[in-house]
């Protein structure tokens, strides 16, 4: 009997061809191998604003993008700025006013490439002070007197009619050092604090006279910056860093991760469970917490520069252009890589 269908040999050959074709197709469309692991050292101030960095390391978001990141705490902004200029680490994650100070005062060419928050700061005072005018004749505790959150405090006092000779500046150090100074020594009348130190201050009986967002308006606080020469030579590395950080922000602020994120804060910052539980809501506040996807606030940075120019600039000189300090191309590429949240 004559068969009109395919023979077994024909079917076998066709099947082999199909398998070979599929294998070729799979090979052509297979995802690229993960990037080789690269080592990065990042310097930052202790504080809850670093929750995304902690999550990026511990939850593997940096590792996913081929990064092995060491987080290093700084004691003050001078240590951070000088260390970045020397090349002791590659990235600073701190108030971006420090980048402006490095460029304008020290002459170091740095570049800001990502945002983070609006500083989340409040002006805290001793319990016997009811208003800003009562700081007159007393001591304002600061980090470096001519940068970042010291400028915030000086401007707030100036708006209330207090000129520089109406109070004393005392250089104490980073936020964790200032809250201790305020609690231990009541002669320190006022300072700027953000979470978790603002939570600790309230628990200790200190009083808030208002948030920076209400007293000064938009402000670009924490962000990431690096030496421009290094950034220019390592653009793909910065893109991967931004991608991991963005994904970590999304994880840290997702309601489903609240309990784990709170435990992470308590463990890594050595906070009591109660302080950590009060700190986390401040971080997810849509107006005053961590910025969505670590976006850079251009209007807030304009205010940073105006504030620096008013208090520390040369009389008669125009305010500097923000473009001298900022380059968002790596961040924008990272956002495209991970998708808009």
C-alpha positions, 0 to 999 in steps of 0.5 A: 500500500502506498502512503501519501503522508511523511515517512518516519525518516522525514518526520525525524529529520523535520523534528531535528530541524525544528529542535535545531531551529528552536535552539538557534532562536533561544540562543539569539534571544537569550538575555545578556550575562550579568555585568561583572561585579564592580566595587564602589565606596560610598560616604554618607551621614548616619540617618534614616535617609539612608534606608534605600542604600541599606536596602540596596545592599542587603536586598541585592538591588546593587548586586543585581546591577553588578555592584559591590557597595561599601557604605562608609559613615562620615563624622562631618561634612568637612571629612566627606568633602575632603575625602571625595576630593582625595579619592578615598571613595567614589560617591558621596550621598549627602546634602547636595549643598556640599557639592556646591561648596566643593565647587565654589569654595574649594575649586573641586569639579564635582557633579550631582547626578541624583536626588533623594529628599528635601532634607526632612529637616525641622528647626528644634529648640530647647523646651523653654523657647517658644519662638524663633526670636527667643534664640537671640543671645543663645547658641545655634549648633551646626555642622560646618557653619557655611554649608547645607543645613547650617545655612537653612538655620541661618536663613530661618533666623534671618527671616525672623529678624535675627542677624548673625551677631544676634546669636552664637554659632557652635560647630558640633558635627553631623546630625547624630552629634547635634541631637546629643549635644542638644539633649546633653547641654541645654546651652545649645539652644537650637539646631536642624534635625531630621529623622530619626534624630527628630524623633529622639529629640521630641522624646527628650522634650525638645520642641520643633518650631517648624519644617524646612519645607514650610519655613523655606519652601522647596529644598533639594537635600540629600543627593548623590555626587562624585568628582566630575572626571571620575563620573565622566570615565565611569558613566555606565557604573553610575547608571547601574548605581542609580538603577539599584538605588531607584529600585531600593527606594521603591522597595523601601517605600512599598507598604508591603515592606513596612515591617521589614524596613522598620526592622532594618532601620532599628538594626542598622541605625541602632534604634529602639523599636519605638523610635524606628516605628515612628521614623518610618512614617516620616520617610514615606510622607509624600510631601516631606519624605523620600523623593519618589524614585530619588528624583532631583528637585530642580526648583529645590536646588535653585533655592539651595543656590540662592540661599548659598549666594545670599549668605555666602556669595560675593556681593553684587555677583549673580547667583550661579547657574544650576547647570554648573553642578548637575548632570542627570543623564546617568539617572535618566538612563537608569530610570529608563532601564528599570522603568518608571514607577 
